[in-house]
Amino acid sequence: MGGTLTYQINHAKVSALITYYGSQISNLFDAIKKIEKPILFHLAENDHLINHQEIASLIKLSFKKTNFHIFTYPNTGHGFDCAYRANFSLEASELALNRSKSFLIQNMA
């Protein structure tokens, strides 16, 4: 639920947002469009909760919203960053962590 909840955060004290996976993109697209803070999306290429059309919609939106930073991780499924899941990918997890660190350094006040 963490990624999905991230789409609904709209608070002045929030400097930046990071979402891993995040389902319900179609249901929450209006809320996602309203995000003005820098946001980093980590999306699994083969996520059973997010279809390719939803990923394409986010990427298309990112062309208009320069605060959106989207990364998809090839050959990964939902939970690629959780070492206790069957879909865990050490390579994708480390890459996402490094991208998240850089993003936070750039965007945190």
N, CA, C and O of each residue as an XYZ file, in Angstrom:
436
protein
N       0.804     -1.203      0.000
C       0.000      0.000      0.000
C       0.845      1.264      0.000
O       0.312      2.350     -0.229
N       2.118      1.161      0.244
C       2.952      2.347      0.352
C       2.973      3.189     -0.895
O       2.826      4.408     -0.819
N       3.155      2.562     -2.054
C       3.188      3.308     -3.294
C       1.856      3.981     -3.579
O       1.821      5.140     -3.991
N       0.774      3.273     -3.365
C      -0.552      3.823     -3.597
C      -0.831      4.991     -2.661
O      -1.408      5.993     -3.084
N      -0.437      4.882     -1.414
C      -0.642      5.980     -0.463
C       0.175      7.209     -0.843
O      -0.260      8.337     -0.610
N       1.340      7.003     -1.420
C       2.188      8.120     -1.824
C       1.455      9.040     -2.794
O       1.618     10.259     -2.727
N       0.654      8.477     -3.691
C      -0.068      9.279     -4.674
C      -1.051     10.245     -4.017
O      -1.439     11.244     -4.623
N      -1.449      9.955     -2.799
C      -2.486     10.734     -2.146
C      -1.928     11.744     -1.143
O      -2.693     12.447     -0.484
N      -0.617     11.820     -1.025
C      -0.005     12.765     -0.094
C       0.111     14.122     -0.771
O       0.726     14.261     -1.828
N      -0.490     15.109     -0.141
C      -0.405     16.465     -0.659
C      -0.312     17.388      0.553
O      -1.320     17.926      1.013
N       0.882     17.563      1.056
C       1.088     18.339      2.271
C       2.263     19.287      2.083
O       3.274     18.920      1.484
N       2.131     20.490      2.589
C       3.169     21.514      2.410
C       4.515     21.101      2.989
O       5.551     21.536      2.485
N       4.533     20.278      4.027
C       5.786     19.892      4.670
C       6.513     18.759      3.958
O       7.627     18.403      4.342
N       5.903     18.194      2.937
C       6.528     17.125      2.169
C       7.381     17.758      1.077
O       6.884     18.534      0.262
N       8.673     17.421      1.068
C       9.588     18.000      0.078
C       9.688     17.175     -1.198
O       9.860     17.723     -2.287
N       9.580     15.863     -1.060
C       9.730     14.967     -2.207
C       9.056     13.643     -1.872
O       8.845     13.308     -0.707
N       8.729     12.908     -2.916
C       8.040     11.627     -2.750
C       8.767     10.538     -3.532
O       9.304     10.781     -4.613
N       8.774      9.342     -2.966
C       9.309      8.169     -3.666
C       8.272      7.065     -3.545
O       7.774      6.777     -2.457
N       7.961      6.461     -4.662
C       7.009      5.361     -4.646
C       7.619      4.122     -5.312
O       8.196      4.194     -6.396
N       7.474      3.014     -4.642
C       7.863      1.719     -5.198
C       6.574      0.996     -5.569
O       5.661      0.878     -4.752
N       6.506      0.518     -6.795
C       5.390     -0.275     -7.327
C       4.143      0.608     -7.456
O       3.889      1.152     -8.531
N       3.395      0.754     -6.423
C       2.212      1.606     -6.434
C       1.127      1.138     -7.368
O       1.198      1.383     -8.572
N       0.143      0.484     -6.849
C      -0.967      0.018     -7.675
C      -2.043      1.102     -7.761
O      -1.858      2.212     -7.262
N      -3.141      0.777     -8.386
C      -4.309      1.655     -8.518
C      -4.012      2.948     -9.274
O      -4.626      3.979     -9.000
N      -3.090      2.902    -10.206
C      -2.738      4.092    -10.972
C      -3.959      4.632    -11.715
O      -4.203      5.839    -11.695
N      -4.713      3.782    -12.353
C      -5.893      4.236    -13.096
C      -6.916      4.873    -12.166
O      -7.495      5.905    -12.504
N      -7.147      4.282    -11.011
C      -8.128      4.806    -10.062
C      -7.697      6.129     -9.442
O      -8.541      6.944     -9.071
N      -6.399      6.346     -9.327
C      -5.883      7.541     -8.651
C      -5.185      8.511     -9.601
O      -4.423      9.371     -9.161
N      -5.440      8.374    -10.899
C      -4.718      9.187    -11.875
C      -4.950     10.691    -11.668
O      -4.032     11.489    -11.859
N      -6.157     11.074    -11.284
C      -6.419     12.496    -11.034
C      -5.576     13.011     -9.868
O      -5.055     14.125     -9.928
N      -5.437     12.225     -8.824
C      -4.584     12.619     -7.684
C      -3.120     12.672     -8.103
O      -2.389     13.571     -7.687
N      -2.691     11.724     -8.916
C      -1.305     11.686     -9.382
C      -0.991     12.934    -10.213
O       0.080     13.524    -10.069
N      -1.921     13.331    -11.076
C      -1.712     14.511    -11.919
C      -1.523     15.778    -11.095
O      -0.883     16.723    -11.555
N      -2.065     15.809     -9.898
C      -1.997     17.003     -9.049
C      -0.710     17.098     -8.238
O      -0.469     18.117     -7.589
N       0.109     16.073     -8.261
C       1.344     16.089     -7.474
C       2.284     17.133     -8.055
O       2.636     17.085     -9.233
N       2.685     18.073     -7.215
C       3.596     19.140     -7.625
C       5.002     18.957     -7.056
O       5.955     19.543     -7.569
N       5.136     18.170     -6.025
C       6.449     17.907     -5.429
C       7.231     16.964     -6.336
O       6.632     16.220     -7.113
N       8.543     16.984     -6.249
C       9.320     15.996     -6.994
C       8.911     14.579     -6.552
O       8.797     14.299     -5.359
N       8.701     13.720     -7.510
C       8.308     12.342     -7.198
C       9.112     11.373     -8.057
O       9.276     11.567     -9.261
N       9.601     10.340     -7.415
C      10.383      9.290     -8.060
C       9.567      8.002     -8.023
O       9.164      7.536     -6.957
N       9.332      7.439     -9.197
C       8.583      6.193     -9.330
C       9.557      5.057     -9.641
O      10.354      5.152    -10.574
N       9.488      3.986     -8.856
C      10.219      2.750     -9.150
C       9.154      1.715     -9.523
O       8.364      1.296     -8.676
N       9.137      1.311    -10.781
C       8.094      0.413    -11.278
C       8.690     -0.871    -11.832
O       9.664     -0.850    -12.585
N       8.094     -1.975    -11.451
C       8.510     -3.273    -11.978
C       7.935     -3.445    -13.377
O       6.765     -3.144    -13.614
N       8.746     -3.922    -14.286
C       8.306     -4.114    -15.669
C       7.150     -5.117    -15.762
O       6.257     -4.963    -16.596
N       7.168     -6.133    -14.916
C       6.160     -7.196    -14.975
C       5.355     -7.267    -13.686
O       5.184     -8.341    -13.109
N       4.866     -6.130    -13.245
C       4.094     -6.058    -12.007
C       2.672     -6.535    -12.273
O       2.000     -6.020    -13.166
N       2.215     -7.512    -11.506
C       0.862     -8.034    -11.709
C      -0.217     -7.049    -11.234
O      -1.397     -7.248    -11.520
N       0.176     -5.995    -10.516
C      -0.782     -5.001    -10.037
C      -0.793     -3.719    -10.873
O      -1.660     -2.865    -10.685
N       0.160     -3.579    -11.791
C       0.243     -2.401    -12.648
C       0.447     -2.888    -14.083
O       1.424     -3.574    -14.384
N      -0.472     -2.528    -14.946
C      -0.335     -3.006    -16.321
C       0.508     -2.039    -17.154
O       0.789     -0.919    -16.730
N       0.897     -2.481    -18.320
C       1.767     -1.693    -19.198
C       1.109     -0.388    -19.647
O       1.790      0.617    -19.852
N      -0.207     -0.409    -19.799
C      -0.923      0.805    -20.186
C      -0.826      1.859    -19.074
O      -0.685      3.047    -19.363
N      -0.900      1.439    -17.823
C      -0.778      2.384    -16.712
C       0.631      2.983    -16.653
O       0.799      4.179    -16.415
N       1.620      2.149    -16.870
C       3.002      2.648    -16.903
C       3.154      3.647    -18.051
O       3.765      4.702    -17.884
N       2.601      3.313    -19.204
C       2.676      4.222    -20.356
C       1.978      5.550    -20.058
O       2.450      6.603    -20.485
N       0.876      5.512    -19.341
C       0.158      6.740    -18.965
C       1.007      7.604    -18.053
O       1.029      8.826    -18.200
N       1.707      6.983    -17.113
C       2.602      7.743    -16.235
C       3.753      8.362    -17.013
O       4.104      9.523    -16.800
N       4.331      7.591    -17.905
C       5.445      8.103    -18.709
C       4.977      9.270    -19.573
O       5.675     10.278    -19.680
N       3.823      9.144    -20.178
C       3.269     10.236    -20.989
C       3.051     11.473    -20.122
O       3.370     12.585    -20.543
N       2.520     11.295    -18.940
C       2.313     12.406    -18.022
C       3.635     13.055    -17.634
O       3.699     14.270    -17.448
N       4.683     12.258    -17.511
C       5.989     12.789    -17.098
C       6.581     13.741    -18.144
O       7.450     14.548    -17.814
N       6.131     13.660    -19.380
C       6.591     14.600    -20.408
C       6.089     16.014    -20.120
O       6.716     16.998    -20.512
N       4.952     16.103    -19.431
C       4.370     17.396    -19.074
C       4.786     17.844    -17.677
O       4.807     19.040    -17.386
N       5.112     16.896    -16.825
C       5.402     17.187    -15.421
C       6.879     16.901    -15.157
O       7.268     15.751    -14.948
N       7.681     17.931    -15.169
C       9.120     17.743    -15.013
C       9.504     17.287    -13.612
O      10.651     16.901    -13.387
N       8.580     17.323    -12.676
C       8.843     16.844    -11.319
C       8.688     15.324    -11.214
O       8.976     14.751    -10.163
N       8.244     14.669    -12.274
C       8.067     13.216    -12.278
C       9.331     12.553    -12.826
O       9.823     12.913    -13.895
N       9.840     11.591    -12.084
C      11.017     10.821    -12.482
C      10.620      9.346    -12.397
O      10.336      8.833    -11.315
N      10.604      8.676    -13.539
C      10.082      7.314    -13.607
C      11.157      6.353    -14.078
O      11.804      6.567    -15.103
N      11.331      5.291    -13.307
C      12.244      4.219    -13.697
C      11.478      2.913    -13.683
O      10.782      2.598    -12.717
N      11.611      2.157    -14.757
C      11.083      0.795    -14.773
C      12.271     -0.155    -14.723
O      13.345      0.136    -15.252
N      12.061     -1.266    -14.093
C      13.129     -2.234    -13.869
C      12.819     -3.505    -14.652
O      11.879     -4.229    -14.323
N      13.620     -3.776    -15.699
C      13.375     -4.920    -16.582
C      13.405     -6.255    -15.826
O      14.153     -6.448    -14.868
N      12.570     -7.142    -16.298
C      12.527     -8.517    -15.777
C      12.267     -8.576    -14.277
O      12.751     -9.481    -13.597
N      11.502     -7.614    -13.757
C      11.156     -7.623    -12.333
C       9.649     -7.668    -12.168
O       8.891     -7.276    -13.054
N       9.238     -8.156    -11.009
C       7.828     -8.183    -10.648
C       7.601     -7.393     -9.382
O       8.539     -6.878     -8.772
N       6.341     -7.305     -8.995
C       5.968     -6.587     -7.782
C       6.762     -7.142     -6.593
O       6.829     -8.354     -6.386
N       7.346     -6.254     -5.839
C       8.119     -6.670     -4.670
C       9.590     -6.898     -4.960
O      10.280     -7.530     -4.160
N      10.093     -6.397     -6.090
C      11.495     -6.651     -6.450
C      12.488     -6.111     -5.424
O      13.646     -6.526     -5.408
N      12.050     -5.199     -4.577
C      12.946     -4.598     -3.583
C      12.843     -5.263     -2.210
O      13.528     -4.846     -1.275
N      12.026     -6.255     -2.077
C      11.836     -6.931     -0.784
C      12.561     -8.275     -0.783
O      12.201     -9.194     -1.519
N      13.581     -8.369      0.051
C      14.412     -9.581      0.091
C      13.638    -10.820      0.532
O      14.137    -11.935      0.376
N      12.453    -10.658      1.068
C      11.662    -11.794      1.550
C      10.622    -12.264      0.540
O       9.821    -13.148      0.841
N      10.630    -11.686     -0.639
C       9.673    -12.070     -1.675
C      10.363    -12.869     -2.779
O      11.567    -12.740     -3.005
N       9.592    -13.676     -3.443
C      10.129    -14.482     -4.546
C      10.607    -13.602     -5.700
O      11.497    -14.001     -6.451
N      10.034    -12.427     -5.846
C      10.397    -11.525     -6.941
C      11.604    -10.652     -6.640
O      11.955     -9.792     -7.447
N      12.242    -10.852     -5.506
C      13.368    -10.004     -5.128
C      14.469    -10.044     -6.189
O      14.835    -11.103     -6.697
N      14.984     -8.846     -6.507
C      16.098     -8.713     -7.446
C      17.154     -7.838     -6.786
O      16.947     -6.636     -6.618
N      18.262     -8.418     -6.419
C      19.332     -7.664     -5.778
C      19.806     -6.532     -6.678
O      20.017     -5.414     -6.209
N      19.972     -6.809     -7.954
C      20.453     -5.789     -8.891
C      19.486     -4.604     -8.968
O      19.907     -3.452     -8.866
N      18.195     -4.883     -9.147
C      17.199     -3.809     -9.241
C      17.063     -3.083     -7.910
O      16.900     -1.863     -7.876
N      17.130     -3.830     -6.816
C      17.026     -3.228     -5.491
C      18.156     -2.231     -5.234
O      17.918     -1.122     -4.755
N      19.363     -2.625     -5.550
C      20.515     -1.743     -5.339
C      20.444     -0.517     -6.250
O      20.769      0.592     -5.824
N      20.028     -0.708     -7.479
C      19.908      0.408     -8.409
C      18.832      1.395     -7.928
O      19.039      2.608     -7.953
N      17.699      0.867     -7.496
C      16.623      1.718     -6.988
C      17.066      2.481     -5.737
O      16.744      3.659     -5.582
N      17.790      1.823     -4.861
C      18.285      2.488     -3.650
C      19.229      3.626     -3.999
O      19.114      4.716     -3.440
N      20.152      3.391     -4.908
C      21.084      4.440     -5.318
C      20.357      5.609     -5.984
O      20.694      6.770     -5.753
N      19.371      5.299     -6.800
C      18.588      6.360     -7.428
C      17.794      7.145     -6.382
O      17.666      8.367     -6.471
N      17.268      6.432     -5.399
C      16.513      7.089     -4.326
C      17.407      8.010     -3.500
O      17.010      9.126     -3.164
N      18.590      7.554     -3.179
C      19.532      8.381     -2.416
C      19.859      9.660     -3.173
O      19.822     10.749     -2.601
N      20.175      9.533     -4.438
C      20.494     10.705     -5.258
C      19.309     11.662     -5.344
O      19.468     12.878     -5.240
N      18.141     11.103     -5.532
C      16.915     11.896     -5.624
C      16.688     12.678     -4.330
O      16.379     13.869     -4.367
N      16.840     12.018     -3.207
C      16.629     12.704     -1.920
C      17.665     13.789     -1.683
O      17.326     14.867     -1.195
N      18.913     13.526     -2.017
C      19.953     14.543     -1.865
C      19.609     15.778     -2.704
O      19.810     16.907     -2.257
N      19.102     15.569     -3.895
C      18.775     16.681     -4.797
C      17.518     17.441     -4.371
O      17.390     18.633     -4.652
N      16.587     16.755     -3.691
C      15.276     17.344     -3.482
C      14.875     17.631     -2.039
O      13.820     18.219     -1.799
N      15.676     17.238     -1.103
C      15.332     17.502      0.296
C      15.934     18.831      0.727
O      17.088     19.142      0.434
N      15.139     19.581      1.411
C      15.608     20.907      1.892
C      16.465     20.752      3.129
O      16.947     21.745      3.674
